[in-house]
């Protein structure tokens, strides 16, 4: 039996090329999966920090919501802000609540808020469906609350200055600085954040996202 070595060699070469291509595609797929895993882990670490910060201070924040809704001036606003930024990643923002009108502190604070908000965008790209939307909404609400607290602290500081320099009583200081309206805006943001957090707990999204990021 005569063997056509030329044809055999061609077949072997073709099979080798196909095998090499398949191996290359597999390596690309594995590399992409590894990159996705890394990005999801990095994102989850940011989300986990925010979730734990809010979860550990939820009782205090909900109390502030009820107090503000009832018409009480939120003099502990600066303390709540510090609690919500009490992590290695965010605690440098606390300077903004102590000196809200300082240009350097303000610039740093606004820049950091935008960095946190990018996390919300990443949620939409790295996860899917309602889970992605829920985490994205939570991050956006978190940023909105911090900014609303910052704005409210400016009002509180002006009220205290008016009381000292102009000898205004509390009622006049509230009126002159539009405190009820600004507080109402803050209270609304606090409620929205708590609703986002409650939805994540109710639908067990924390457990689900941990499963999704596993290889």
C-alpha positions as CSV (number, residue, x, y, z in Angstrom):
1,X,0.0,0.0,0.0
2,X,1.4,3.3,-1.1
3,X,1.2,6.2,1.3
4,X,0.9,9.7,-0.1
5,X,3.3,11.4,2.2
6,X,2.7,14.8,0.7
7,X,-1.1,14.6,1.4
8,X,-0.4,13.1,4.9
9,X,2.0,15.9,5.7
10,X,-0.6,18.5,4.5
11,X,-3.3,17.0,6.8
12,X,-0.9,16.9,9.8
13,X,0.1,20.5,9.1
14,X,-3.5,21.6,8.9
15,X,-4.4,19.7,12.1
16,X,-1.5,21.3,13.9
17,X,-2.5,24.7,12.7
18,X,-6.1,24.1,13.9
19,X,-4.9,22.8,17.2
20,X,-2.6,25.9,17.6
21,X,-5.5,28.2,16.8
22,X,-7.7,26.4,19.3
23,X,-5.1,26.6,22.0
24,X,-4.6,30.3,21.2
25,X,-8.3,31.0,21.4
26,X,-8.5,29.1,24.7
27,X,-5.7,31.1,26.1
28,X,-7.4,34.4,25.0
29,X,-10.6,33.2,26.6
30,X,-8.8,32.3,29.8
31,X,-7.0,35.6,29.9
32,X,-10.2,37.5,29.4
33,X,-11.9,35.6,32.1
34,X,-9.0,36.3,34.5
35,X,-9.1,40.0,33.6
36,X,-12.9,40.1,34.2
37,X,-12.4,38.3,37.5
38,X,-9.7,40.8,38.6
39,X,-11.9,43.8,37.6
40,X,-14.9,42.3,39.5
41,X,-12.9,41.7,42.6
42,X,-11.6,45.2,42.6
43,X,-15.1,46.6,42.1
44,X,-16.5,44.3,44.8
45,X,-13.9,45.6,47.3
46,X,-15.1,49.1,46.7
47,X,-18.8,48.1,47.0
48,X,-18.1,46.1,50.1
49,X,-16.5,49.1,51.8
50,X,-19.5,51.3,51.1
51,X,-22.0,48.6,52.1
52,X,-20.3,48.0,55.4
53,X,-19.9,51.7,56.2
54,X,-23.6,52.2,55.6
55,X,-24.6,49.0,57.3
56,X,-22.6,49.7,60.5
57,X,-24.1,53.2,60.7
58,X,-27.6,52.5,59.4
59,X,-29.3,52.9,62.8
60,X,-27.8,56.3,63.4
61,X,-28.5,57.5,59.8
62,X,-32.1,56.3,60.0
63,X,-32.5,58.1,63.3
64,X,-31.2,61.3,61.6
65,X,-33.8,60.7,58.9
66,X,-36.6,60.5,61.4
67,X,-35.4,63.6,63.3
68,X,-35.0,65.6,60.2
69,X,-38.4,64.6,58.9
70,X,-39.9,65.6,62.2
71,X,-38.4,69.1,61.8
72,X,-35.3,68.8,64.0
73,X,-32.1,70.6,63.0
74,X,-29.5,67.9,62.3
75,X,-26.6,69.3,64.3
76,X,-24.9,65.8,64.3
77,X,-24.6,66.0,60.5
78,X,-20.8,66.4,60.5
79,X,-20.5,63.3,62.8
80,X,-22.7,61.2,60.5
81,X,-20.6,62.4,57.5
82,X,-17.4,61.2,59.3
83,X,-19.0,57.8,60.0
84,X,-19.9,57.3,56.4
85,X,-16.4,58.1,55.2
86,X,-14.6,56.2,58.0
87,X,-12.4,54.0,55.9
88,X,-8.8,54.1,54.6
89,X,-10.2,54.9,51.1
90,X,-12.5,57.8,52.1
91,X,-11.4,59.3,55.5
92,X,-9.4,62.1,53.8
93,X,-12.7,63.6,52.7
94,X,-13.6,64.4,56.3
95,X,-11.6,67.6,55.9
96,X,-14.4,68.9,53.7
97,X,-17.0,68.7,56.4
98,X,-14.8,70.5,58.8
99,X,-13.9,73.2,56.3
100,X,-16.6,73.1,53.7
101,X,-15.7,76.5,52.1
102,X,-12.0,75.8,52.0
103,X,-11.1,75.7,48.3
104,X,-8.5,73.0,48.6
105,X,-10.7,70.8,50.8
106,X,-13.7,71.4,48.5
107,X,-11.8,70.5,45.3
108,X,-10.5,67.3,46.9
109,X,-13.9,66.3,48.1
110,X,-15.6,66.9,44.8
111,X,-12.9,64.9,43.0
112,X,-13.2,62.0,45.3
113,X,-17.0,62.0,44.9
114,X,-16.6,61.6,41.1
115,X,-14.1,58.8,41.7
116,X,-16.7,57.0,43.9
117,X,-19.4,57.6,41.3
118,X,-17.3,55.9,38.7
119,X,-17.9,52.7,40.7
120,X,-21.6,53.0,39.8
121,X,-20.7,53.0,36.1
122,X,-18.4,50.0,36.6
123,X,-21.3,48.1,38.1
124,X,-23.3,48.5,34.9
125,X,-20.4,47.2,32.8
126,X,-19.1,44.3,34.9
127,X,-22.4,42.9,36.1
128,X,-25.8,42.5,34.5
129,X,-29.5,43.0,35.0
130,X,-31.2,44.2,38.2
131,X,-28.3,43.3,40.3
132,X,-26.1,45.7,38.4
133,X,-28.7,48.5,38.5
134,X,-29.3,48.0,42.3
135,X,-25.6,48.3,43.2
136,X,-25.2,51.2,40.8
137,X,-28.2,53.0,42.4
138,X,-26.7,52.4,45.8
139,X,-23.4,54.0,44.9
140,X,-25.0,57.0,43.3
141,X,-27.3,57.4,46.3
142,X,-24.2,57.2,48.6
143,X,-22.5,60.0,46.7
144,X,-25.7,62.1,46.7
145,X,-26.0,61.7,50.5
146,X,-22.4,62.8,51.1
147,X,-22.9,65.8,48.9
148,X,-26.2,66.7,50.5
149,X,-24.5,66.4,53.9
150,X,-21.7,68.7,52.7
151,X,-24.2,71.3,51.6
152,X,-26.2,71.1,54.8
153,X,-23.0,71.6,56.8
154,X,-22.5,74.9,55.1
155,X,-25.9,75.9,56.3
156,X,-25.2,74.7,59.9
157,X,-22.0,76.7,60.0
158,X,-23.7,79.8,58.7
159,X,-26.4,79.5,61.3
160,X,-23.8,79.2,64.1
161,X,-22.0,82.3,62.7
162,X,-25.2,84.3,62.6
163,X,-26.0,83.3,66.2
164,X,-22.6,84.5,67.4
165,X,-22.0,87.6,65.2
166,X,-25.6,88.8,64.6
167,X,-27.1,87.4,67.7
168,X,-29.9,85.7,65.8
169,X,-32.1,83.2,67.7
170,X,-32.5,79.7,66.3
171,X,-35.7,80.4,64.5
172,X,-34.3,83.4,62.6
173,X,-31.1,81.6,61.8
174,X,-33.1,78.8,60.3
175,X,-35.1,81.1,58.2
176,X,-32.2,83.3,57.0
177,X,-30.2,80.3,55.9
178,X,-33.0,78.3,54.2
179,X,-32.4,75.4,56.6
180,X,-35.8,73.7,56.4
181,X,-35.5,73.3,52.6
182,X,-31.9,72.2,52.6
183,X,-32.7,69.7,55.4
184,X,-35.7,68.4,53.4
185,X,-33.4,67.7,50.5
186,X,-30.9,65.8,52.7
187,X,-33.7,63.8,54.4
188,X,-34.9,62.7,50.9
189,X,-31.4,61.6,49.9
190,X,-31.1,59.6,53.2
191,X,-34.4,57.8,52.5
192,X,-33.3,57.0,48.9
193,X,-30.0,55.5,50.2
194,X,-31.7,53.4,52.8
195,X,-34.2,52.1,50.2
196,X,-31.3,51.1,47.9
197,X,-29.6,49.3,50.8
198,X,-32.8,47.5,51.9
199,X,-33.3,46.3,48.3
200,X,-29.8,44.8,48.2
201,X,-30.4,43.0,51.5
202,X,-33.9,41.8,50.5
203,X,-32.8,40.3,47.2
204,X,-29.6,38.9,48.7
205,X,-27.5,40.6,46.0
206,X,-24.4,40.5,48.2
207,X,-24.4,36.7,48.1
208,X,-25.3,36.6,44.4
209,X,-22.5,38.9,43.4
210,X,-19.9,36.9,45.3
211,X,-20.9,33.8,43.3
212,X,-20.7,35.8,40.0
213,X,-17.1,36.9,40.6
214,X,-15.8,33.4,41.2
215,X,-13.8,31.7,38.5
